[in-house]
Amino acid sequence: MKNLHFLLLLLLALSLSAQHTSITTEDFNSDGIKDLLKCSYEIGSNFGGGECELTDGKTKSKFSLSNFGCFCAIKKRVGVAAELRKKENEYFFYRLKKEILPKFRPTPDQSLIWIINSSLHSQEPSEHRYFDLTFNPKIVWRQEEPELPSTYYIEMGVQILSKMIPAERNSAAPRSRDQKDYLVYYGDTHFAAEGSKTKDFIPVAKNDAYEILKTAHGVIAKKANSYKWLFVTDKDINASPQKLRWASIEDVVLHDSYVIIKQGLAPDNEYHIYIIDIESGIGGRLKINFDFLLEKGIEILDLTPKERFSIENNTIRIGRKRKILKFPLTEIKHELAILAKGN
């Protein structure tokens, strides 16, 4: 039976809609009595995945794992019941993981570390003059070539996972602090965007100190023989397109020791702009008042690419003629420096 991982990647590459159910009868735990495994796979337009339920032929106990979720999510929490982890159920657990999960990895790669740290160190200030989101991934320079993200799962404590994935905080039964669940990371989506022909980082900018690379959903900085991740699109941190087969990283500008990123949110016409201090890694999302443009009679779709985002005279500009939103980079960089001192 095909692993669900491949079905999910297929959906990211193609817009399909399908359902499939399989039933397998087998003595999985070698107790002389056949057990029943029922797996339901659903591939829709925006959501998909599957759930497998295994029934113990002797005790009639039922165990399940599911990875059903939104194709806008680059990560997914898979809950594991404490009963399933018991020694007597290890064969059932093994089979369910084989059906539901991709390969296991003992530690996260640097792109997932960016997501984990940013999940735990991000804020949404309501009164800040320029930012409606700030994040501090606490990423250090790595003395090696950047590793290509891939799809895998890791094991994590439920307390951290609940902080990382807010939508699921109140959806699960109470868990003890030492319990663990799985976090599936769909790293292959960095290279699964429509039109993508190669699985590699794409150079986008360079100056005397840094080279900037991107994927469909992430941005990396290189300095001499070292690198660090600066940004990853994640719906729980900074929003995302409705489908990750639509690339979210649209524009990347290297401005001295800062990177400015335009993030697309297809099919929504609105977008986000971030400015990130390369050395500290601290970043902020600009507070863009699209209603101001509408009040001036300007629709986003009517703007040229340059009018949607440009940098002139050390200022980020959105709009046309005198109907322009302006963000002074000198002041914004100063605000990022203040945030860095506070951390």
C-alpha positions in Angstrom: 0.0 0.0 0.0 1.3 3.4 -0.9 2.5 5.6 1.9 0.3 8.7 2.4 3.3 10.9 2.0 3.4 10.3 -1.7 -0.4 10.9 -2.1 0.0 14.2 -0.3 2.8 15.3 -2.6 0.8 14.2 -5.6 -2.0 16.6 -4.5 0.5 19.4 -4.1 1.6 18.9 -7.7 -1.8 18.3 -9.2 -5.3 19.6 -8.4 -7.1 16.4 -7.9 -10.2 15.2 -6.0 -10.5 11.6 -5.0 -11.4 9.3 -2.2 -10.1 5.8 -1.5 -10.6 3.2 1.2 -8.6 0.1 1.7 -9.2 -2.8 4.1 -6.5 -5.3 5.1 -7.0 -8.4 7.2 -3.8 -9.7 8.8 -2.4 -11.0 12.1 -0.3 -7.9 12.7 0.7 -8.8 16.3 1.2 -12.5 15.7 -1.2 -13.6 18.4 -2.9 -16.2 16.1 -6.0 -14.0 15.5 -6.4 -11.8 12.4 -6.7 -8.0 12.9 -8.4 -5.5 10.7 -6.8 -2.4 9.2 -9.0 0.1 7.5 -7.5 3.2 5.8 -9.4 6.0 4.2 -7.6 8.5 2.0 -9.1 11.7 0.8 -7.6 14.1 -1.7 -9.6 17.2 -2.3 -8.9 20.7 -3.6 -7.7 22.4 -0.3 -7.7 19.6 2.3 -6.6 16.0 2.2 -4.8 13.2 3.9 -5.9 10.0 5.5 -6.8 8.1 8.6 -6.0 4.5 9.4 -7.9 2.5 12.1 -6.5 -0.8 13.3 -8.8 -3.2 15.2 -7.3 -5.8 17.5 -8.9 -9.1 16.4 -8.7 -10.5 20.0 -9.6 -7.6 22.2 -11.6 -5.5 19.6 -9.6 -2.5 20.8 -9.3 0.2 18.1 -6.2 2.3 17.4 -5.8 5.1 14.8 -3.5 7.7 13.3 -4.5 10.6 11.0 -2.6 13.2 9.0 -5.6 14.9 7.4 -5.1 18.6 7.1 -5.0 21.7 4.9 -2.7 21.8 1.9 -1.8 25.4 3.0 0.2 23.9 6.0 3.9 23.1 5.7 3.7 21.1 8.9 1.1 18.9 10.6 0.7 17.5 14.1 -0.1 13.9 14.4 -1.5 12.9 17.8 -0.6 9.6 19.4 -2.8 8.0 22.0 -1.0 6.8 25.1 -2.6 3.3 24.7 -1.0 2.9 21.3 2.5 3.4 22.8 2.2 0.4 25.1 4.5 -2.5 24.5 1.8 -4.9 23.7 0.6 -2.6 20.9 4.0 -2.0 19.3 3.2 -4.0 16.1 -0.1 -2.0 15.6 1.8 1.2 16.2 4.5 0.2 13.6 1.9 -0.6 11.0 -0.1 2.6 11.5 3.1 4.8 11.3 4.1 2.9 8.1 0.7 3.9 6.5 0.4 7.4 7.8 3.9 8.9 8.2 6.8 9.7 5.9 10.4 8.8 7.0 11.5 9.5 10.6 14.3 12.0 11.4 15.7 12.2 14.9 16.4 16.0 14.7 14.9 18.8 12.6 16.8 20.4 9.7 17.6 24.2 9.9 14.4 25.2 8.0 12.2 23.4 10.5 14.2 24.8 13.4 13.4 28.3 12.0 9.7 27.4 12.1 9.9 25.9 15.6 11.8 28.8 17.1 9.8 31.5 15.3 6.6 29.8 16.6 7.8 30.2 20.1 9.3 33.7 19.7 6.8 35.7 17.7 4.5 38.5 18.7 1.6 40.4 17.1 1.9 44.0 18.4 -1.3 46.0 18.1 0.1 49.4 18.6 3.4 49.3 16.8 3.8 52.0 14.2 5.2 49.8 11.4 4.8 46.1 12.4 1.8 43.8 13.0 4.1 40.8 13.4 7.6 40.3 14.7 9.6 37.1 15.1 13.0 36.0 16.4 14.0 32.6 15.2 17.3 32.6 17.2 19.1 31.0 14.3 23.0 31.0 14.2 25.3 30.8 11.2 26.1 27.2 10.2 29.6 26.4 8.9 28.5 24.2 5.9 26.5 24.2 2.7 22.7 24.6 3.3 20.8 21.3 3.4 17.8 20.9 1.0 14.6 20.6 3.0 12.8 17.2 2.7 9.6 15.6 4.0 9.9 13.7 7.3 8.5 13.6 10.8 10.1 14.1 14.3 8.9 13.4 17.8 8.1 16.4 20.1 6.6 17.1 23.4 2.9 17.9 23.4 3.4 21.2 25.3 5.7 22.6 22.6 3.5 21.4 19.8 0.4 23.0 21.4 2.3 26.3 21.4 3.3 25.8 17.8 -0.1 24.9 16.4 -2.6 27.2 18.1 -5.7 25.8 16.3 -5.1 22.5 18.0 -4.6 23.8 21.5 -8.2 22.9 22.6 -9.0 20.1 20.2 -7.2 17.3 21.9 -7.9 15.5 25.2 -5.8 16.7 28.2 -2.3 15.3 27.9 0.4 14.9 30.5 3.4 17.2 30.2 5.8 14.3 29.4 3.7 12.9 26.5 4.9 13.2 22.9 3.2 13.5 19.5 4.6 13.7 16.0 5.3 16.7 13.8 5.3 16.0 10.1 7.3 18.5 8.1 6.4 18.7 4.3 9.8 20.1 3.3 9.4 18.9 -0.2 6.9 21.7 -0.8 9.8 24.1 -0.9 10.4 22.7 -4.4 6.9 21.5 -5.4 5.6 24.8 -6.7 4.0 25.0 -10.1 6.6 25.5 -12.8 9.5 24.3 -10.6 11.9 22.2 -12.7 14.7 21.6 -10.3 15.1 20.8 -6.6 17.6 23.4 -5.6 18.0 26.8 -4.0 17.6 29.7 -6.4 20.1 32.7 -6.1 18.2 36.0 -6.0 20.6 38.7 -4.7 24.2 39.3 -3.8 26.5 42.0 -2.3 30.0 42.1 -0.9 28.9 40.4 2.4 26.0 38.2 1.6 24.4 36.0 -1.1 20.6 35.4 -0.8 18.9 32.2 -2.0 15.3 31.3 -2.0 12.9 28.3 -2.4 9.2 28.5 -3.2 8.5 29.1 0.5 11.8 30.1 2.2 14.8 32.5 2.1 18.4 31.7 3.1 21.5 33.9 3.5 25.0 32.8 2.8 28.1 34.5 4.2 31.5 33.0 3.1 31.3 29.3 4.0 28.2 29.6 6.3 24.5 30.0 6.0 21.3 30.6 8.0 17.6 30.5 7.2 15.9 33.9 7.3 12.3 33.1 6.6 9.9 30.2 6.0 6.2 30.5 5.0 4.1 28.9 7.8 0.4 29.5 8.2 0.6 29.5 12.0 3.3 32.1 12.1 3.0 34.4 9.1 0.2 33.1 6.8 0.5 31.1 3.6 -1.1 30.6 0.2 -4.2 28.4 0.1 -2.1 25.7 -1.6 1.6 25.3 -1.2 2.0 24.3 -4.8 1.6 28.1 -5.3 5.0 29.7 -4.5 4.7 32.2 -1.7 8.1 33.9 -2.0 7.5 36.4 -4.8 10.2 39.1 -4.4 13.4 39.2 -2.4 15.5 42.4 -2.1 18.9 42.5 -0.4 19.3 46.0 1.2 22.7 46.4 2.9 22.5 43.8 5.8 18.7 43.4 5.5 16.4 41.3 3.4 13.0 42.5 2.3 10.5 39.8 1.2 7.2 40.0 -0.6 5.1 37.0 0.3 2.1 36.1 -1.9 -1.1 34.7 -0.4 -2.8 33.2 -3.5 -5.6 33.2 -4.4 -5.9 36.3 -2.2 -4.7 39.4 -4.0 -3.3 41.0 -0.9 0.3 40.2 0.2 2.7 40.7 3.0 6.1 42.4 3.1 8.8 41.5 5.7 12.1 43.1 6.5 14.7 41.0 8.3 18.0 41.8 9.9 20.3 39.2 8.5 22.7 39.1 11.4 20.2 39.0 14.3 17.6 37.1 12.2 14.9 39.3 13.8 12.1 40.3 11.4 8.9 42.2 11.2 5.9 42.2 8.9 4.9 45.7 7.7 1.5 46.9 8.6 0.0 47.6 5.2 -3.3 49.5 5.1 -4.8 48.1 1.9 -8.1 49.9 2.8 -6.3 53.2 2.3 -5.7 52.3 -1.3 -9.3 51.2 -1.8 -10.5 54.4 -0.3 -8.4 56.2 -2.9 -10.0 54.1 -5.7 -7.0 51.8 -6.2 -7.5 48.1 -6.6 -4.4 45.8 -6.1 -5.0 44.1 -9.4 -4.8 47.5 -11.2 -1.3 48.1 -9.9 1.8 47.1 -11.8 4.3 44.9 -10.1 6.5 47.9 -9.4 3.5 49.8 -8.0 2.7 46.9 -5.7 6.2 46.9 -4.2 9.2 49.1 -4.9 12.1 50.7 -3.0 13.0 54.3 -3.9 15.0 56.8 -1.9 15.4 54.4 1.0 11.6 54.0 1.2 9.3 51.0 0.5 6.5 52.3 -1.7 3.0 50.7 -2.5 0.6 52.6 -4.8 0.8 55.1 -7.6 1.3 58.8 -8.1 0.3 60.6 -4.9 -1.8 57.7 -3.6 1.1 55.9 -2.0 1.9 54.0 1.2 5.4 54.8 2.3 7.6 52.9 4.8 11.0 54.6 5.6 13.7 52.0 5.8 15.9 54.0 8.1 13.2 54.1 10.8 12.2 50.5 10.2 15.8 49.3 10.6 16.0 51.3 13.8 12.9 49.5 15.1 14.4 46.1 14.4 17.6 47.2 16.2 15.5 48.0 19.3 13.9 44.6 19.1 17.3 43.0 18.9 18.5 44.8 22.0 15.4 43.5 23.9 16.3 39.9 23.0 
